Amino acid sequence: MLRYIEFVASRLFGTGVDTFVLWVCSTFIFDSYIGDYVVSPVISFEFAVMSNFICSYCWIWRSRIPNRCPADFWRRFFVFNLSSALGFAVKMVFLLLFEKIFGWDVVVCNLAALLISGLFNYFLAETVVFGKRAAARSAAAKNGDASDA
């Protein structure tokens, strides 16, 4: 339960990053539907992924990372980014759905969609990116034992 609370706290920070970058992009950089509702969320997503991964790696799941090294960091970041991209696809479906159904502003649609995609992202982080099997694979790779991976 504590890990989930830490996850929610870190994602609130990531949501702040996401929302701020989305607001800057949609207010000052882009002036079209595609710019506001597609390109801006992609940019804000990547900024949020960076902040969320750093929180996850250094705080939430640090006990599941026995061998911290640049290779492990970047491997996990790659997997985290892929899993986050799946979560992003879920977010975008709901963002666009909420805009079509309710006609809400992009920032409001984004916040509502983040509530749904957040549960999906926690599941992937807990089981795939920082799961106990991922830790075992990381340790096996560090020791040069590919049979456990």
DSSP file with accessible surface (Angstrom, degrees, kcal/mol):
  #  RESIDUE AA STRUCTURE BP1 BP2  ACC     N-H-->O    O-->H-N    N-H-->O    O-->H-N    TCO  KAPPA ALPHA  PHI   PSI    X-CA   Y-CA   Z-CA
    1    1 A M     >        0   0  175      0, 0.0     4,-2.0     0, 0.0     5,-0.2   0.000 360.0 360.0 360.0 -39.4    0.0    0.0    0.0
    2    2 A L  H  >  +     0   0  118      1,-0.2     4,-2.7     2,-0.2     5,-0.2   0.905 360.0  53.9 -61.8 -40.0    2.8    2.4    0.8
    3    3 A R  H  > S+     0   0   59      1,-0.2     4,-2.6     2,-0.2    -1,-0.2   0.900 107.9  50.1 -61.6 -40.0    4.4    1.8   -2.6
    4    4 A Y  H  > S+     0   0   77      2,-0.2     4,-2.8     1,-0.2    -1,-0.2   0.913 109.8  50.5 -66.4 -38.2    1.1    2.8   -4.3
    5    5 A I  H  X S+     0   0   93     -4,-2.0     4,-2.6     2,-0.2    -2,-0.2   0.922 111.7  47.8 -64.6 -42.5    0.8    5.9   -2.2
    6    6 A E  H  X S+     0   0   34     -4,-2.7     4,-2.7     2,-0.2     5,-0.2   0.908 111.0  52.2 -62.6 -40.9    4.4    6.8   -3.2
    7    7 A F  H  X S+     0   0    5     -4,-2.6     4,-2.5    -5,-0.2    -2,-0.2   0.940 110.3  47.4 -58.9 -47.9    3.4    6.1   -6.8
    8    8 A V  H  X S+     0   0   54     -4,-2.8     4,-2.1     1,-0.2    -2,-0.2   0.926 111.8  50.7 -61.9 -43.1    0.4    8.4   -6.6
    9    9 A A  H  X S+     0   0   46     -4,-2.6     4,-1.6     1,-0.2    -1,-0.2   0.930 112.7  45.6 -61.6 -44.7    2.5   11.2   -5.0
   10   10 A S  H  X S+     0   0    3     -4,-2.7     4,-2.4     1,-0.2    -1,-0.2   0.879 112.0  51.7 -67.3 -35.5    5.2   10.9   -7.8
   11   11 A R  H  X S+     0   0   29     -4,-2.5     4,-2.9     2,-0.2    -1,-0.2   0.806 103.0  58.5 -72.9 -27.5    2.5   10.8  -10.5
   12   12 A L  H  X S+     0   0  117     -4,-2.1     4,-2.1     2,-0.2    -1,-0.2   0.924 108.4  46.4 -63.3 -41.2    0.9   13.9   -9.0
   13   13 A F  H  X S+     0   0  120     -4,-1.6     4,-2.4     2,-0.2    -2,-0.2   0.943 113.4  48.6 -62.2 -46.7    4.3   15.6   -9.6
   14   14 A G  H  X S+     0   0    2     -4,-2.4     4,-3.3     1,-0.2    -2,-0.2   0.875 108.8  54.0 -60.9 -36.1    4.4   14.1  -13.1
   15   15 A T  H  X S+     0   0   34     -4,-2.9     4,-3.2     2,-0.2     5,-0.2   0.898 107.2  51.0 -65.2 -38.6    0.9   15.3  -13.7
   16   16 A G  H  X S+     0   0   41     -4,-2.1     4,-2.6     2,-0.2     5,-0.2   0.929 112.8  45.4 -62.2 -44.5    2.0   18.8  -12.7
   17   17 A V  H  X S+     0   0   33     -4,-2.4     4,-2.7     2,-0.2     5,-0.3   0.953 115.6  47.5 -61.5 -49.4    4.9   18.6  -15.2
   18   18 A D  H  X S+     0   0    5     -4,-3.3     4,-2.7     1,-0.2    -2,-0.2   0.936 114.7  45.4 -57.3 -48.9    2.6   17.1  -17.9
   19   19 A T  H  X S+     0   0   30     -4,-3.2     4,-2.7     2,-0.2    -1,-0.2   0.913 113.4  48.8 -66.5 -42.3   -0.1   19.8  -17.3
   20   20 A F  H  X S+     0   0  131     -4,-2.6     4,-2.6    -5,-0.2    -1,-0.2   0.947 114.5  44.4 -63.3 -47.5    2.3   22.7  -17.2
   21   21 A V  H  X S+     0   0   21     -4,-2.7     4,-2.8    -5,-0.2     5,-0.2   0.912 113.9  51.3 -65.0 -40.2    4.1   21.6  -20.4
   22   22 A L  H  X S+     0   0    0     -4,-2.7     4,-3.0    -5,-0.3     5,-0.3   0.931 110.8  48.3 -60.4 -45.5    0.8   20.9  -22.1
   23   23 A W  H  X S+     0   0  116     -4,-2.7     4,-2.1     2,-0.2     5,-0.3   0.932 112.5  48.3 -61.6 -45.2   -0.5   24.4  -21.1
   24   24 A V  H  X>S+     0   0   39     -4,-2.6     4,-2.8     2,-0.2     5,-0.8   0.949 115.7  44.2 -61.1 -47.7    2.7   26.1  -22.4
   25   25 A C  I  X>S+     0   0    6     -4,-2.8     5,-3.0     1,-0.2     4,-1.3   0.934 118.0  42.3 -64.1 -47.2    2.6   24.2  -25.7
   26   26 A S  I  <5S+     0   0   19     -4,-3.0    -1,-0.2    -5,-0.2    -2,-0.2   0.752 122.9  39.2 -75.7 -20.6   -1.2   24.6  -26.4
   27   27 A T  I  <5S+     0   0   69     -4,-2.1    -2,-0.2    -5,-0.3    -3,-0.2   0.870 132.3  15.9 -93.0 -41.7   -1.2   28.3  -25.3
   28   28 A F  I  <5S+     0   0  140     -4,-2.8    -3,-0.2    -5,-0.3    -2,-0.1   0.656 129.4  34.3-111.3 -20.9    2.1   29.7  -26.7
   29   29 A I  I  <<S+     0   0  107     -4,-1.3     2,-0.3    -5,-0.8    -3,-0.2   0.855 109.7  43.2-106.4 -48.2    3.4   27.2  -29.3
   30   30 A F      < -     0   0   56     -5,-3.0    -1,-0.2     5,-0.1     3,-0.0  -0.759  44.8-179.7-108.1 152.1    0.6   25.6  -31.2
   31   31 A D        +     0   0  161     -2,-0.3     2,-0.3    -3,-0.1     3,-0.1  -0.250  57.4  75.2-142.3  45.9   -2.6   27.1  -32.6
   32   32 A S  S  > S-     0   0   64      1,-0.1     4,-3.0    -6,-0.0     5,-0.3  -0.965  84.8-106.2-149.6 165.8   -4.5   24.2  -34.2
   33   33 A Y  H  > S+     0   0   94     -2,-0.3     4,-3.3     2,-0.2     5,-0.3   0.942 121.5  46.3 -60.4 -47.8   -6.5   21.2  -33.2
   34   34 A I  H  >>S+     0   0  101      1,-0.2     5,-2.5     2,-0.2     4,-1.8   0.921 115.1  47.5 -62.6 -43.3   -3.7   18.8  -34.1
   35   35 A G  I  4>S+     0   0    3      3,-0.2     5,-2.5     4,-0.2    -2,-0.2   0.922 120.0  37.9 -62.4 -44.6   -1.1   21.0  -32.2
   36   36 A D  I  <5S+     0   0   35     -4,-3.0    -2,-0.2     3,-0.2    -1,-0.2   0.884 127.9  30.1 -75.6 -41.9   -3.3   21.4  -29.2
   37   37 A Y  I  <5S+     0   0   31     -4,-3.3    -3,-0.2    -5,-0.3    -2,-0.2   0.522 134.5  17.8-103.5  -5.9   -4.8   17.9  -28.9
   38   38 A V  I  X5S+     0   0   54     -4,-1.8     4,-1.5    -5,-0.3    -3,-0.2   0.624 125.4  38.0-126.6 -58.2   -2.1   15.6  -30.4
   39   39 A V  I  ><S+     0   0   53     -5,-2.5     4,-2.3     1,-0.2     5,-0.2   0.941 115.7  51.2 -68.5 -46.9    1.3   17.2  -30.6
   40   40 A S  H  ><S+     0   0    0     -5,-2.5     4,-2.8    -6,-0.3     5,-0.3   0.919 110.0  49.2 -59.2 -45.6    1.2   19.1  -27.3
   41   41 A P  H  > S+     0   0    0      0, 0.0     4,-2.2     0, 0.0    -1,-0.2   0.863 109.2  53.5 -63.7 -31.3    0.1   16.0  -25.3
   42   42 A V  H  X S+     0   0   65     -4,-1.5     4,-1.9     2,-0.2    -2,-0.2   0.943 112.1  44.2 -66.2 -45.0    3.0   14.0  -26.9
   43   43 A I  H  X S+     0   0   58     -4,-2.3     4,-1.7     1,-0.2     5,-0.2   0.947 115.3  47.0 -63.8 -47.8    5.5   16.6  -25.8
   44   44 A S  H  X S+     0   0    0     -4,-2.8     4,-2.2     1,-0.2    -1,-0.2   0.873 108.2  58.4 -64.7 -33.5    4.1   16.9  -22.3
   45   45 A F  H  X S+     0   0   21     -4,-2.2     4,-2.7    -5,-0.3    -1,-0.2   0.929 104.2  49.5 -59.6 -48.0    4.0   13.2  -22.0
   46   46 A E  H  X S+     0   0   69     -4,-1.9     4,-2.1     1,-0.2    -1,-0.2   0.889 109.9  51.0 -64.3 -36.8    7.7   12.8  -22.6
   47   47 A F  H  X S+     0   0  100     -4,-1.7     4,-1.9     1,-0.2    -1,-0.2   0.923 112.6  46.6 -64.2 -42.3    8.5   15.4  -20.0
   48   48 A A  H  X S+     0   0    6     -4,-2.2     4,-3.1     2,-0.2     5,-0.2   0.890 108.5  55.7 -66.6 -38.9    6.3   13.6  -17.5
   49   49 A V  H  X S+     0   0    3     -4,-2.7     4,-2.8     2,-0.2     5,-0.3   0.930 106.9  50.8 -59.9 -44.0    7.8   10.2  -18.4
   50   50 A M  H  X S+     0   0   87     -4,-2.1     4,-2.0     1,-0.2    -1,-0.2   0.945 114.5  42.2 -59.8 -48.1   11.3   11.6  -17.6
   51   51 A S  H  X S+     0   0   19     -4,-1.9     4,-2.1     1,-0.2    -2,-0.2   0.911 115.2  50.2 -68.0 -39.8   10.2   12.9  -14.2
   52   52 A N  H  X S+     0   0   22     -4,-3.1     4,-2.5     1,-0.2    -1,-0.2   0.893 110.0  50.4 -65.7 -40.1    8.1    9.8  -13.3
   53   53 A F  H  X S+     0   0    1     -4,-2.8     4,-3.2    -5,-0.2     5,-0.3   0.931 108.8  50.8 -65.5 -43.2   11.0    7.4  -14.2
   54   54 A I  H  X S+     0   0   91     -4,-2.0     4,-2.5    -5,-0.3     5,-0.3   0.931 112.6  47.0 -61.4 -42.2   13.5    9.3  -12.0
   55   55 A C  H  X>S+     0   0   31     -4,-2.1     5,-1.8     1,-0.2     4,-1.7   0.920 115.5  46.6 -62.7 -42.5   11.0    9.2   -9.1
   56   56 A S  I  <>S+     0   0    0     -4,-2.5     5,-2.5     3,-0.2    -2,-0.2   0.926 117.0  41.7 -66.5 -46.1   10.4    5.5   -9.7
   57   57 A Y  I  <5S+     0   0   10     -4,-3.2    -2,-0.2     1,-0.2    -1,-0.2   0.901 124.6  34.0 -70.0 -43.1   14.0    4.5  -10.1
   58   58 A C  I  <5S+     0   0   71     -4,-2.5    -1,-0.2    -5,-0.3    -2,-0.2   0.630 135.6  10.3 -91.9 -14.2   15.4    6.6   -7.3
   59   59 A W  I ><5S+     0   0   93     -4,-1.7     3,-0.6    -5,-0.3     4,-0.3   0.665 121.0  40.7-128.8 -65.0   12.6    6.4   -4.8
   60   60 A I  I 3 <S+     0   0    5     -5,-1.8     3,-0.3     1,-0.2    -4,-0.2   0.928 129.2  18.1 -68.3 -51.6    9.6    4.1   -5.2
   61   61 A W  T > <S+     0   0    0     -5,-2.5     3,-1.9    -6,-0.2    -1,-0.2   0.097  83.8 120.9-109.6  23.5   11.2    0.9   -6.5
   62   62 A R  G X  S+     0   0  127     -3,-0.6     3,-1.5     1,-0.3    -1,-0.2   0.837  70.9  61.3 -58.1 -31.2   14.8    1.5   -5.4
   63   63 A S  G 3  S+     0   0   96     -4,-0.3    -1,-0.3     1,-0.3    -2,-0.1   0.693  99.5  56.3 -70.9 -15.9   14.8   -1.6   -3.2
   64   64 A R  G <  S+     0   0   23     -3,-1.9    -1,-0.3     1,-0.1    -2,-0.2   0.286  90.2  80.5 -96.2   9.2   14.2   -3.8   -6.3
   65   65 A I    <   +     0   0    7     -3,-1.5     3,-0.3     1,-0.1    -1,-0.1  -0.807  51.1 167.9-117.1  88.3   17.3   -2.4   -8.1
   66   66 A P  S    S+     0   0   73      0, 0.0     2,-0.5     0, 0.0    -1,-0.1   0.812  71.0  42.3 -73.3 -29.1   20.2   -4.4   -6.7
   67   67 A N  S    S-     0   0   42     68,-0.1     2,-0.4     2,-0.1     5,-0.2  -0.737  73.3-167.4-124.1  83.7   22.8   -3.3   -9.2
   68   68 A R        +     0   0  111     -2,-0.5     3,-0.1    -3,-0.3    -3,-0.0  -0.569  29.4 134.9 -74.0 123.6   22.6    0.3  -10.0
   69   69 A C     >  -     0   0   38     -2,-0.4     4,-2.6     1,-0.1     5,-0.2  -0.964  67.6 -98.5-159.0 162.4   24.6    1.2  -13.1
   70   70 A P  H  > S+     0   0   99      0, 0.0     4,-2.7     0, 0.0     5,-0.3   0.897 121.3  54.0 -56.6 -38.6   24.1    3.3  -16.2
   71   71 A A  H  > S+     0   0   73      1,-0.2     4,-2.4     2,-0.2     5,-0.2   0.924 111.1  45.1 -63.2 -43.2   23.2    0.2  -18.3
   72   72 A D  H  > S+     0   0    6      2,-0.2     4,-2.7     1,-0.2     5,-0.3   0.923 112.5  52.3 -64.7 -43.7   20.5   -0.9  -15.8
   73   73 A F  H  X S+     0   0   49     -4,-2.6     4,-2.4     1,-0.2    -2,-0.2   0.947 114.2  41.2 -56.4 -52.0   19.2    2.7  -15.7
   74   74 A W  H  X S+     0   0  154     -4,-2.7     4,-2.3     2,-0.2    -1,-0.2   0.865 113.7  52.7 -70.7 -33.9   18.9    3.1  -19.4
   75   75 A R  H  X S+     0   0   86     -4,-2.4     4,-2.2    -5,-0.3     5,-0.2   0.957 113.6  43.7 -63.8 -47.6   17.5   -0.5  -19.9
   76   76 A R  H  X S+     0   0    1     -4,-2.7     4,-3.2     1,-0.2    -2,-0.2   0.881 111.4  54.5 -64.8 -38.2   14.8    0.2  -17.4
   77   77 A F  H  X S+     0   0   35     -4,-2.4     4,-3.0    -5,-0.3    -1,-0.2   0.918 107.6  50.8 -61.7 -40.7   14.1    3.6  -18.8
   78   78 A F  H  X S+     0   0  130     -4,-2.3     4,-2.2     2,-0.2    -2,-0.2   0.948 114.6  42.3 -60.2 -48.5   13.6    2.1  -22.2
   79   79 A V  H  X S+     0   0   40     -4,-2.2     4,-2.8     2,-0.2     5,-0.2   0.916 115.0  51.4 -65.3 -41.4   11.1   -0.5  -20.9
   80   80 A F  H  X S+     0   0    4     -4,-3.2     4,-2.8     1,-0.2    -2,-0.2   0.916 109.5  50.1 -61.1 -42.8    9.5    2.2  -18.7
   81   81 A N  H  X S+     0   0   35     -4,-3.0     4,-2.1     2,-0.2    -1,-0.2   0.910 111.3  48.6 -64.6 -40.9    9.1    4.5  -21.7
   82   82 A L  H  X S+     0   0   95     -4,-2.2     4,-1.8     2,-0.2    -2,-0.2   0.937 113.8  45.6 -63.7 -45.3    7.5    1.6  -23.7
   83   83 A S  H  X S+     0   0   11     -4,-2.8     4,-2.0     1,-0.2    -2,-0.2   0.891 112.7  51.3 -66.5 -35.7    5.1    0.8  -20.9
   84   84 A S  H  X S+     0   0    7     -4,-2.8     4,-2.8    -5,-0.2    -1,-0.2   0.848 104.2  57.8 -67.5 -33.1    4.4    4.5  -20.5
   85   85 A A  H  X S+     0   0   43     -4,-2.1     4,-2.3     2,-0.2    -1,-0.2   0.896 105.8  49.4 -63.5 -38.5    3.7    4.7  -24.2
   86   86 A L  H  X S+     0   0  102     -4,-1.8     4,-1.9     2,-0.2    -2,-0.2   0.929 112.4  47.6 -63.4 -43.6    1.0    2.1  -23.8
   87   87 A G  H  X S+     0   0    0     -4,-2.0     4,-2.7     1,-0.2    -2,-0.2   0.872 109.4  54.6 -62.5 -35.8   -0.4    4.1  -20.9
   88   88 A F  H  X S+     0   0   31     -4,-2.8     4,-3.2     2,-0.2    -2,-0.2   0.902 104.5  53.2 -64.4 -40.3   -0.2    7.2  -23.1
   89   89 A A  H  X S+     0   0   53     -4,-2.3     4,-2.2     2,-0.2    -1,-0.2   0.926 110.2  47.9 -60.7 -42.6   -2.3    5.4  -25.8
   90   90 A V  H  X S+     0   0   41     -4,-1.9     4,-2.1     2,-0.2    -2,-0.2   0.937 112.7  49.5 -60.7 -46.1   -4.9    4.7  -23.1
   91   91 A K  H  X S+     0   0    3     -4,-2.7     4,-3.2     1,-0.2    -2,-0.2   0.926 110.3  49.9 -59.3 -45.3   -4.7    8.4  -22.0
   92   92 A M  H  X S+     0   0   21     -4,-3.2     4,-2.7     2,-0.2     5,-0.3   0.889 107.3  54.0 -64.8 -39.5   -5.1    9.7  -25.6
   93   93 A V  H  X S+     0   0   95     -4,-2.2     4,-2.2    -5,-0.2    -1,-0.2   0.956 115.4  39.8 -58.5 -47.3   -8.1    7.5  -26.3
   94   94 A F  H  X S+     0   0   62     -4,-2.1     4,-3.1     2,-0.2     5,-0.2   0.886 112.7  55.6 -72.7 -36.3   -9.9    8.9  -23.2
   95   95 A L  H  X S+     0   0    0     -4,-3.2     4,-2.1    -5,-0.2    -2,-0.2   0.958 114.1  40.1 -58.3 -49.9   -8.6   12.5  -23.7
   96   96 A L  H  X S+     0   0   56     -4,-2.7     4,-2.4     2,-0.2    -2,-0.2   0.883 114.8  53.2 -68.8 -36.2  -10.1   12.6  -27.2
   97   97 A L  H  X S+     0   0   77     -4,-2.2     4,-2.8    -5,-0.3     5,-0.3   0.939 110.1  47.1 -62.8 -46.6  -13.2   10.7  -26.1
   98   98 A F  H  X>S+     0   0   30     -4,-3.1     4,-2.7     1,-0.2     5,-0.8   0.885 111.6  51.7 -63.5 -37.9  -13.8   13.2  -23.3
   99   99 A E  H  X5S+     0   0   36     -4,-2.1     4,-1.3    -5,-0.2    -1,-0.2   0.930 114.0  43.3 -64.8 -42.8  -13.3   16.1  -25.7
  100  100 A K  H  <5S+     0   0  149     -4,-2.4    -2,-0.2     2,-0.2    -1,-0.2   0.902 121.9  38.2 -69.2 -41.5  -15.8   14.7  -28.2
  101  101 A I  H  <5S+     0   0  103     -4,-2.8    -2,-0.2    -5,-0.2    -3,-0.2   0.940 135.0  17.0 -76.4 -47.8  -18.4   13.8  -25.6
  102  102 A F  H  <5S-     0   0  110     -4,-2.7    -3,-0.2    -5,-0.3    -2,-0.2   0.632  86.9-133.6-104.6 -18.4  -18.1   16.7  -23.2
  103  103 A G     << +     0   0   55     -4,-1.3    -4,-0.2    -5,-0.8    -3,-0.1   0.751  46.5 165.5  69.5  25.0  -16.3   19.4  -25.2
  104  104 A W        -     0   0   97     -6,-0.7    -1,-0.2     1,-0.1    -2,-0.1  -0.257  44.6 -89.1 -70.7 161.1  -14.0   20.1  -22.3
  105  105 A D     >  -     0   0   98      1,-0.1     4,-2.6     4,-0.0     5,-0.2  -0.301  41.4-109.3 -62.8 152.7  -10.8   22.1  -22.5
  106  106 A V  H  > S+     0   0    4      1,-0.2     4,-2.5     2,-0.2     5,-0.2   0.858 118.1  53.8 -58.2 -36.6   -7.7   20.0  -23.4
  107  107 A V  H  > S+     0   0   26      2,-0.2     4,-2.2     1,-0.2    -1,-0.2   0.931 110.8  45.5 -67.2 -41.2   -6.2   20.4  -19.9
  108  108 A V  H  > S+     0   0   72     -3,-0.2     4,-2.3     2,-0.2     5,-0.2   0.928 113.4  49.9 -66.9 -44.1   -9.4   19.2  -18.2
  109  109 A C  H  X S+     0   0    0     -4,-2.6     4,-2.4     1,-0.2    -2,-0.2   0.909 110.4  51.8 -59.4 -41.2   -9.7   16.2  -20.7
  110  110 A N  H  X S+     0   0    0     -4,-2.5     4,-2.3    -5,-0.2    -2,-0.2   0.926 108.9  48.7 -62.8 -45.8   -6.0   15.4  -19.9
  111  111 A L  H  X S+     0   0   75     -4,-2.2     4,-1.2     1,-0.2    -1,-0.2   0.921 112.7  47.8 -62.7 -43.3   -6.5   15.4  -16.2
  112  112 A A  H  X S+     0   0   22     -4,-2.3     4,-1.0     1,-0.2     3,-0.4   0.917 113.0  48.4 -64.5 -42.0   -9.6   13.1  -16.4
  113  113 A A  H  X S+     0   0    0     -4,-2.4     4,-2.6     1,-0.2     3,-0.3   0.854 104.4  60.5 -67.8 -32.5   -7.8   10.7  -18.8
  114  114 A L  H  X S+     0   0   33     -4,-2.3     4,-1.9     1,-0.2    -1,-0.2   0.834  96.9  60.2 -65.4 -30.6   -4.7   10.6  -16.5
  115  115 A L  H  X S+     0   0  137     -4,-1.2     4,-0.7    -3,-0.4    -1,-0.2   0.913 111.3  39.9 -61.6 -40.5   -6.9    9.2  -13.7
  116  116 A I  H >X S+     0   0   65     -4,-1.0     4,-1.0    -3,-0.3     3,-0.6   0.941 117.0  46.5 -75.7 -47.9   -7.7    6.2  -15.9
  117  117 A S  H 3X S+     0   0    1     -4,-2.6     4,-2.6     1,-0.2    -2,-0.2   0.771 100.2  70.9 -69.9 -21.5   -4.3    5.6  -17.4
  118  118 A G  H 3X S+     0   0   18     -4,-1.9     4,-2.2    -5,-0.2    -1,-0.2   0.891  96.3  50.3 -61.9 -40.6   -2.6    6.0  -14.0
  119  119 A L  H <X S+     0   0  107     -4,-0.7     4,-2.0    -3,-0.6    -1,-0.2   0.916 111.1  49.3 -63.5 -41.3   -4.0    2.6  -12.8
  120  120 A F  H  X S+     0   0   74     -4,-1.0     4,-2.0     1,-0.2    -2,-0.2   0.927 110.6  50.6 -62.6 -44.0   -2.7    1.0  -16.0
  121  121 A N  H  X S+     0   0   33     -4,-2.6     4,-2.5     1,-0.2     5,-0.2   0.875 107.6  52.9 -64.4 -38.5    0.7    2.6  -15.6
  122  122 A Y  H  X S+     0   0   47     -4,-2.2     4,-3.0     2,-0.2     5,-0.3   0.940 107.7  51.4 -62.7 -45.3    1.0    1.4  -11.9
  123  123 A F  H  X S+     0   0  124     -4,-2.0     4,-2.1     1,-0.2     5,-0.4   0.926 112.4  45.8 -57.4 -45.9    0.3   -2.2  -12.9
  124  124 A L  H  X>S+     0   0   19     -4,-2.0     4,-2.6     2,-0.2     5,-1.7   0.908 114.5  47.0 -67.0 -41.1    2.9   -2.1  -15.7
  125  125 A A  I  <>S+     0   0    1     -4,-2.5     5,-2.7     3,-0.2    -2,-0.2   0.933 114.6  47.1 -65.2 -43.6    5.6   -0.5  -13.4
  126  126 A E  I  <5S+     0   0   44     -4,-3.0     6,-0.2    -5,-0.2    -2,-0.2   0.872 127.0  25.1 -66.7 -37.3    4.8   -2.9  -10.5
  127  127 A T  I  <5S+     0   0   65     -4,-2.1     7,-0.3    -5,-0.3     6,-0.2   0.834 132.9  23.4-100.7 -36.2    4.9   -6.1  -12.7
  128  128 A V  I  <5S+     0   0   60     -4,-2.6    -3,-0.2    -5,-0.4    -4,-0.1   0.907 125.4  32.4-100.7 -54.6    7.1   -5.4  -15.8
  129  129 A V  I   <S+     0   0    2     -5,-1.7    -4,-0.2     1,-0.2    -3,-0.2   0.936 138.4  12.1 -76.4 -46.5    9.5   -2.5  -15.2
  130  130 A F  S   <S+     0   0    0     -5,-2.7    -1,-0.2    -6,-0.3    -4,-0.1   0.158  93.2 132.0-120.0  18.8   10.3   -3.0  -11.5
  131  131 A G  S  > S-     0   0    3     -7,-0.2     4,-2.1    -6,-0.1     5,-0.2  -0.149  73.0-103.3 -67.3 166.5    8.8   -6.4  -10.7
  132  132 A K  H  > S+     0   0  153      1,-0.2     4,-2.0    -6,-0.2     5,-0.1   0.868 123.7  53.1 -61.3 -34.5   10.7   -9.0   -8.8
  133  133 A R  H  > S+     0   0  195     -6,-0.2     4,-2.4     2,-0.2    -1,-0.2   0.888 106.4  53.0 -68.8 -35.7   11.3  -10.9  -12.1
  134  134 A A  H  > S+     0   0    1     -7,-0.3     4,-2.3     2,-0.2    -2,-0.2   0.907 108.7  50.2 -64.6 -38.4   12.8   -7.7  -13.6
  135  135 A A  H  X S+     0   0   17     -4,-2.1     4,-2.4     2,-0.2    -2,-0.2   0.905 110.2  49.9 -64.8 -40.8   15.1   -7.4  -10.6
  136  136 A A  H  X S+     0   0   37     -4,-2.0     4,-2.5     2,-0.2    -2,-0.2   0.910 110.8  49.4 -64.5 -41.9   16.2  -11.1  -11.0
  137  137 A R  H  X S+     0   0   84     -4,-2.4     4,-2.6     2,-0.2    -2,-0.2   0.906 110.8  50.9 -62.1 -41.0   16.9  -10.5  -14.8
  138  138 A S  H  X S+     0   0    6     -4,-2.3     4,-2.1     2,-0.2    -2,-0.2   0.926 111.9  46.0 -63.2 -44.3   18.9   -7.4  -13.8
  139  139 A A  H  X S+     0   0   26     -4,-2.4     4,-2.0     2,-0.2     6,-0.2   0.909 113.1  50.0 -66.0 -40.7   21.0   -9.3  -11.3
  140  140 A A  H  <>S+     0   0    6     -4,-2.5     5,-2.6     1,-0.2     4,-0.5   0.907 110.6  49.7 -64.5 -41.0   21.5  -12.2  -13.8
  141  141 A A  H ><5S+     0   0   74     -4,-2.6     3,-0.8     1,-0.2    -1,-0.2   0.901 110.0  51.1 -64.5 -38.9   22.6   -9.8  -16.5
  142  142 A K  H 3<5S+     0   0  118     -4,-2.1    -1,-0.2     1,-0.2    -2,-0.2   0.879 113.7  44.5 -65.1 -37.1   25.1   -8.1  -14.1
  143  143 A N  T 3<5S-     0   0  126     -4,-2.0    -1,-0.2    -5,-0.1    -2,-0.2   0.434 115.0-115.7 -87.1  -2.7   26.5  -11.6  -13.1
  144  144 A G  T < 5S+     0   0   69     -3,-0.8     2,-0.8    -4,-0.5    -3,-0.2   0.668  71.9 135.2  78.3  17.6   26.7  -12.7  -16.8
  145  145 A D    > < +     0   0   75     -5,-2.6     3,-0.6    -6,-0.2     4,-0.3  -0.817  24.0 172.0-103.7  99.7   24.1  -15.5  -16.2
  146  146 A A  G >   +     0   0   82     -2,-0.8     3,-0.5     1,-0.2    -1,-0.1   0.588  63.1  82.6 -84.0  -9.1   21.6  -15.4  -19.1
  147  147 A S  G 3  S+     0   0  104      1,-0.2    -1,-0.2     2,-0.1    -2,-0.0   0.819  92.2  47.4 -68.2 -27.8   19.9  -18.7  -18.1
  148  148 A D  G <         0   0   99     -3,-0.6    -1,-0.2   -12,-0.1    -2,-0.1   0.653 360.0 360.0 -85.0 -16.2   17.7  -16.9  -15.5
  149  149 A A    <         0   0   78     -3,-0.5    -2,-0.1    -4,-0.3    -3,-0.1   0.817 360.0 360.0 -80.0 360.0   16.7  -14.1  -17.9
